Amino acid sequence: MTEREHPFNATITAVERYLPSRVVSNFDLENVIDTTDAWIHERTGISERHFLDDEPTSFMAIEVADRLLRKRQISGDEIDLIIVATITPDMAFPATACIVQDRIGARRAWGYDLSAACSGFVYAIVAGAQFIESGAHKKVMVIGADKMSSIINVEDRTTYVLFGDGAGGVLLERSESEEEGLIDFELHSDGSGEDKLCLPAGGSKAPATHSSIDQRQHYVHQEGRAVFKVAVTRMAEVSLSVLKTNGFTIDDVDLFVPHQANGRIISATAERMNLPMDKAFVNVNRYANTTNATIPIALSEASEMGRMKSGDLVQLSAFGGGYTWGSALFRWGSA
């Protein structure tokens, strides 16, 4: 897409994260499943992850929302819209966003959950930006949160070692400055990949039964090799495409923030793009794949570390089950 015309720019004014206190290392997993630290690290680049205990996904999302409000020194009454990207909602309904809205006292806000697997946060931040750019809203909270430990099978070492729990989010606000905010985006989906990365049961197609539970169909199913190949290809293609559309090259990118699926996907994507790894933000080694939370957690850490300054070109890129994938370009503001 080119020449997007809109009254306002949607800029990130605050970014925050929440990680559960319980840290589970690869060595801890050696006591639970047939694996080793060396096997996990060599194949994924992951060393540890955080697991939530008895609390639901909303617990982490609420923590992020509260931190965003405190950082901006505003109350929940100023929020117009809350979007929660998640594949592990507290319940099928109501939306986790509604629970967050109630807990933070955002009495004026409406909200909804967005499900696009690991691409969910990129989808959600783009969706939220449209309400800002159109002039419909002034403040939109976008949160990515997942309790992946609730849907991974401890008996499947190929998936159990990959995931962790966490949440992150941003506050989007109006800006009349052309020097900050969302520049452009490109989003895609391909439903032909539905069986390659999915949660087979629990929906209307296969409601919960004794049989579905016995067959472990309520856990993440992934065909790793197929997903790896498509993920690398699509993430690289869409990232280069949105740069080219807007007259940028890899040299113009100050920070590339990819979905943290595993280290090999990130490095292979960067190689395919001819992107120097020092431009890519990587923290998958400490948190594993937190699905919708990976990118906002990374943005929060990068901001604290000073990896982004006002005016920097920041690119987000993700790939997830569905298949879904996309990229968004931001000119960083003062968050």
C-alpha positions as CSV (number, residue, x, y, z in Angstrom):
1,M,0.0,0.0,0.0
2,T,1.2,3.5,-0.7
3,E,0.4,7.1,0.1
4,R,-1.9,6.4,3.1
5,E,-3.8,9.6,3.9
6,H,-5.2,10.2,7.3
7,P,-5.8,13.1,9.7
8,F,-3.4,12.0,12.4
9,N,-0.5,9.7,13.0
10,A,-0.6,6.9,15.5
11,T,2.5,7.0,17.7
12,I,3.6,4.8,20.5
13,T,3.7,6.8,23.7
14,A,4.4,4.1,26.2
15,V,5.5,0.4,26.1
16,E,5.6,-2.1,29.0
17,R,6.0,-5.8,29.7
18,Y,5.2,-8.4,32.4
19,L,7.0,-11.7,32.9
20,P,5.9,-14.3,35.5
21,S,8.4,-14.7,38.4
22,R,8.9,-18.4,37.9
23,V,11.8,-19.1,35.6
24,V,12.2,-22.5,34.1
25,S,15.6,-23.3,32.6
26,N,16.5,-26.0,30.1
27,F,18.1,-27.9,32.9
28,D,14.8,-27.8,34.8
29,L,13.2,-29.4,31.7
30,E,15.7,-32.2,31.8
31,N,14.0,-33.4,34.9
32,V,10.5,-33.3,33.3
33,I,10.9,-34.6,29.7
34,D,13.4,-36.5,27.5
35,T,15.7,-33.6,26.5
36,T,18.9,-31.8,27.3
37,D,20.0,-28.2,27.5
38,A,22.4,-28.7,24.6
39,W,19.6,-30.2,22.4
40,I,17.2,-27.3,23.1
41,H,19.8,-24.6,22.8
42,E,21.3,-25.9,19.5
43,R,18.0,-26.2,17.8
44,T,16.2,-23.1,19.2
45,G,18.6,-20.8,20.9
46,I,16.4,-20.9,24.0
47,S,18.0,-21.2,27.5
48,E,15.0,-20.5,29.7
49,R,11.4,-19.3,29.8
50,H,8.9,-18.0,32.4
51,F,5.8,-19.9,33.4
52,L,2.7,-18.5,35.1
53,D,1.3,-20.5,38.0
54,D,-2.5,-20.6,38.6
55,E,-3.4,-17.1,37.3
56,P,-5.0,-16.7,33.9
57,T,-3.8,-14.7,30.9
58,S,-5.8,-11.7,32.0
59,F,-3.6,-11.4,35.1
60,M,-0.6,-10.6,32.9
61,A,-2.5,-8.4,30.6
62,I,-3.9,-6.3,33.5
63,E,-0.4,-5.9,34.9
64,V,0.8,-4.5,31.6
65,A,-2.2,-2.2,31.3
66,D,-1.6,-0.8,34.8
67,R,2.0,-0.2,34.0
68,L,1.2,1.6,30.8
69,L,-1.2,3.9,32.7
70,R,1.4,4.6,35.4
71,K,4.1,5.3,32.8
72,R,1.9,7.8,31.0
73,Q,0.5,9.1,34.3
74,I,-3.1,8.8,33.2
75,S,-6.2,7.0,34.4
76,G,-8.2,4.2,32.8
77,D,-11.0,6.7,32.0
78,E,-8.8,8.2,29.2
79,I,-8.6,5.0,27.3
80,D,-10.9,4.7,24.3
81,L,-10.2,1.1,23.1
82,I,-8.4,-2.0,24.4
83,I,-7.3,-4.7,22.0
84,V,-5.8,-7.9,23.4
85,A,-4.0,-10.2,21.0
86,T,-4.1,-13.7,22.5
87,I,-4.6,-17.4,21.6
88,T,-5.0,-18.3,25.3
89,P,-8.0,-16.1,26.4
90,D,-9.3,-16.7,29.9
91,M,-12.5,-18.0,28.4
92,A,-14.0,-18.4,24.9
93,F,-16.1,-15.4,26.0
94,P,-16.2,-12.8,27.3
95,A,-13.2,-11.3,25.7
96,T,-10.1,-11.0,27.8
97,A,-10.0,-7.3,26.7
98,C,-13.3,-6.8,28.6
99,I,-11.8,-8.2,31.8
100,V,-8.8,-5.9,31.4
101,Q,-11.2,-2.9,30.7
102,D,-13.1,-3.6,34.0
103,R,-10.0,-4.1,36.2
104,I,-8.2,-0.9,35.1
105,G,-11.4,1.2,35.4
106,A,-11.5,2.1,31.7
107,R,-15.2,2.9,31.9
108,R,-15.3,4.7,28.6
109,A,-13.4,2.1,26.6
110,W,-14.7,-0.7,24.5
111,G,-12.5,-3.7,23.7
112,Y,-12.1,-7.0,21.9
113,D,-9.7,-9.9,21.5
114,L,-7.8,-10.6,18.3
115,S,-6.7,-14.1,17.3
116,A,-3.9,-14.4,14.7
117,A,-1.5,-16.7,16.5
118,C,2.0,-15.3,16.6
119,S,1.2,-12.5,14.2
120,G,-1.5,-11.3,16.5
121,F,0.3,-8.3,18.0
122,V,1.3,-6.9,14.6
123,Y,-2.3,-7.3,13.4
124,A,-3.5,-5.7,16.6
125,I,-1.2,-2.7,16.6
126,V,-2.1,-2.0,13.0
127,A,-5.8,-2.3,13.8
128,G,-5.5,0.0,16.8
129,A,-3.6,2.6,14.7
130,Q,-6.5,2.8,12.3
131,F,-8.8,4.2,15.0
132,I,-6.2,6.8,15.9
133,E,-5.4,7.8,12.3
134,S,-9.1,8.1,11.4
135,G,-9.7,10.5,14.3
136,A,-12.2,8.1,15.9
137,H,-10.1,7.7,19.1
138,K,-7.3,9.4,21.0
139,K,-5.8,6.6,23.1
140,V,-5.8,2.9,22.2
141,M,-4.2,0.3,24.4
142,V,-2.8,-2.8,22.5
143,I,-1.7,-5.8,24.5
144,G,-0.2,-9.1,23.5
145,A,-0.5,-11.8,26.2
146,D,-0.4,-15.6,26.3
147,K,-0.2,-18.3,28.9
148,M,1.3,-20.9,26.5
149,S,2.0,-23.3,29.4
150,S,-1.7,-23.9,29.5
151,I,-1.8,-25.4,25.9
152,I,1.6,-27.2,25.5
153,N,2.0,-30.9,26.0
154,V,4.7,-31.9,28.5
155,E,4.9,-35.3,26.7
156,D,5.9,-33.6,23.4
157,R,9.5,-32.3,23.6
158,T,9.4,-30.8,20.1
159,T,6.9,-28.2,21.3
160,Y,7.1,-28.1,25.0
161,V,10.6,-26.6,25.0
162,L,9.7,-23.8,22.6
163,F,7.1,-21.8,24.6
164,G,6.9,-19.5,27.6
165,D,4.3,-17.2,29.2
166,G,4.3,-13.4,29.2
167,A,2.7,-10.2,28.2
168,G,3.6,-6.8,26.7
169,G,1.8,-3.8,25.3
170,V,1.8,-0.3,24.0
171,L,-0.3,2.8,24.2
172,L,-1.1,4.4,20.9
173,E,-2.0,8.1,20.8
174,R,-2.6,10.8,18.2
175,S,0.2,12.8,16.9
176,E,0.1,15.6,14.3
177,S,3.8,15.3,13.8
178,E,4.9,13.6,10.5
179,E,8.2,12.7,12.2
180,E,6.7,9.9,14.3
181,G,4.2,7.0,14.3
182,L,3.1,4.3,12.0
183,I,4.4,4.7,8.5
184,D,2.9,1.7,6.7
185,F,2.1,-2.0,7.1
186,E,1.5,-5.1,5.1
187,L,-0.5,-8.1,6.5
188,H,-1.3,-11.5,4.9
189,S,-3.0,-14.8,5.7
190,D,-3.1,-18.2,4.0
191,G,-5.6,-20.6,5.4
192,S,-4.1,-23.6,3.6
193,G,-1.7,-23.9,6.4
194,E,-4.4,-24.5,9.0
195,D,-3.3,-28.0,9.9
196,K,0.5,-27.3,10.1
197,L,0.3,-25.1,13.3
198,C,-2.9,-25.3,15.3
199,L,-4.8,-26.3,18.4
200,P,-6.9,-29.2,17.0
201,A,-9.7,-29.4,19.5
202,G,-11.7,-27.1,21.7
203,G,-13.6,-25.2,19.1
204,S,-16.9,-25.8,17.3
205,K,-15.1,-28.2,14.8
206,A,-14.0,-30.5,17.6
207,P,-15.6,-29.7,21.0
208,A,-14.0,-31.1,24.1
209,T,-14.8,-34.8,24.6
210,H,-13.2,-37.6,26.7
211,S,-11.7,-38.8,23.4
212,S,-10.2,-35.4,22.4
213,I,-8.6,-35.0,25.8
214,D,-7.2,-38.6,25.8
215,Q,-5.7,-37.9,22.4
216,R,-4.0,-34.7,23.6
217,Q,-5.8,-32.6,21.0
218,H,-6.1,-29.6,23.2
219,Y,-2.4,-28.9,23.0
220,V,-0.4,-27.1,20.3
221,H,0.2,-29.2,17.2
222,Q,3.1,-28.1,15.0
223,E,4.8,-29.5,12.0
224,G,8.2,-27.9,12.7
225,R,10.0,-28.3,9.4
226,A,7.1,-27.1,7.3
227,V,6.5,-24.1,9.5
228,F,10.2,-23.1,9.6
229,K,10.5,-22.9,5.9
230,V,7.4,-20.9,5.3
231,A,8.0,-18.6,8.3
232,V,11.5,-17.6,7.1
233,T,10.3,-17.0,3.6
234,R,7.2,-15.0,4.4
235,M,8.8,-12.9,7.2
236,A,11.6,-11.9,4.9
237,E,9.4,-11.2,1.9
238,V,6.9,-9.1,3.7
239,S,9.6,-7.1,5.6
240,L,11.4,-6.3,2.4
241,S,8.2,-5.5,0.6
242,V,7.0,-2.9,3.0
243,L,10.4,-1.3,3.0
244,K,10.5,-1.1,-0.8
245,T,6.9,0.2,-1.0
246,N,7.9,3.2,1.2
247,G,11.3,3.9,-0.5
248,F,13.5,2.4,2.2
249,T,16.2,-0.2,2.2
250,I,17.8,-2.4,4.9
251,D,20.3,0.4,5.5
252,D,17.5,2.7,6.7
253,V,16.3,0.3,9.4
254,D,17.6,1.2,12.8
255,L,16.0,-1.7,14.7
256,F,14.3,-4.8,13.4
257,V,12.0,-6.5,16.0
258,P,11.0,-9.9,14.8
259,H,8.6,-12.4,16.4
260,Q,10.8,-14.4,18.8
261,A,9.8,-18.0,17.6
262,N,13.3,-19.4,17.9
263,G,16.8,-18.3,17.2
264,R,17.2,-20.2,14.0
265,I,14.1,-18.6,12.4
266,I,15.3,-15.1,13.4
267,S,18.9,-15.6,12.0
268,A,17.6,-17.3,8.8
269,T,15.2,-14.5,8.2
270,A,17.9,-11.9,8.7
271,E,20.2,-13.7,6.4
272,R,17.5,-13.9,3.7
273,M,17.0,-10.1,4.1
274,N,20.8,-9.3,4.2
275,L,20.0,-7.7,7.5
276,P,23.0,-7.4,9.9
277,M,22.2,-9.3,13.1
278,D,23.2,-6.3,15.2
279,K,20.1,-4.5,13.8
280,A,17.8,-7.3,15.0
281,F,16.6,-7.4,18.6
282,V,16.8,-10.9,20.0
283,N,15.7,-12.1,23.5
284,V,14.2,-15.5,22.7
285,N,17.0,-17.1,24.7
286,R,15.6,-15.8,27.9
287,Y,11.8,-15.9,27.3
288,A,11.2,-18.5,24.6
289,N,8.2,-18.1,22.3
290,T,5.5,-16.1,24.2
291,T,3.4,-16.0,21.0
292,N,1.5,-12.6,21.0
293,A,3.8,-11.2,23.7
294,T,7.2,-11.6,22.0
295,I,7.2,-8.3,20.0
296,P,5.9,-6.0,22.7
297,I,8.2,-7.6,25.3
298,A,11.1,-7.0,22.9
299,L,10.0,-3.4,22.3
300,S,9.9,-2.7,26.0
301,E,13.3,-4.1,26.6
302,A,14.8,-2.3,23.6
303,S,13.4,0.9,24.8
304,E,14.8,0.5,28.3
305,M,18.2,-0.4,26.8
306,G,18.3,2.7,24.6
307,R,18.2,0.7,21.4
308,M,15.7,3.2,20.0
309,K,15.8,7.0,19.9
310,S,13.3,9.5,18.6
311,G,13.2,9.4,14.8
312,D,14.6,5.9,14.4
313,L,13.0,3.6,11.8
314,V,11.7,0.5,13.7
315,Q,10.3,-2.5,11.8
316,L,8.1,-5.2,13.3
317,S,7.7,-8.6,11.6
318,A,5.9,-11.7,12.5
319,F,4.6,-15.1,11.3
320,G,2.0,-17.4,12.9
321,G,-0.4,-20.2,12.6
322,G,-3.2,-19.8,10.1
323,Y,-0.9,-19.0,8.3
324,T,-0.7,-15.4,9.2
325,W,2.2,-12.9,8.7
326,G,2.9,-9.2,8.4
327,S,5.2,-6.3,9.0
328,A,4.7,-2.8,10.3
329,L,7.0,0.2,10.0
330,F,7.2,2.9,12.7
331,R,9.1,6.1,13.1
332,W,9.9,6.0,16.8
333,G,8.7,8.9,18.9
334,S,9.5,9.7,22.6
335,A,8.2,6.5,24.3
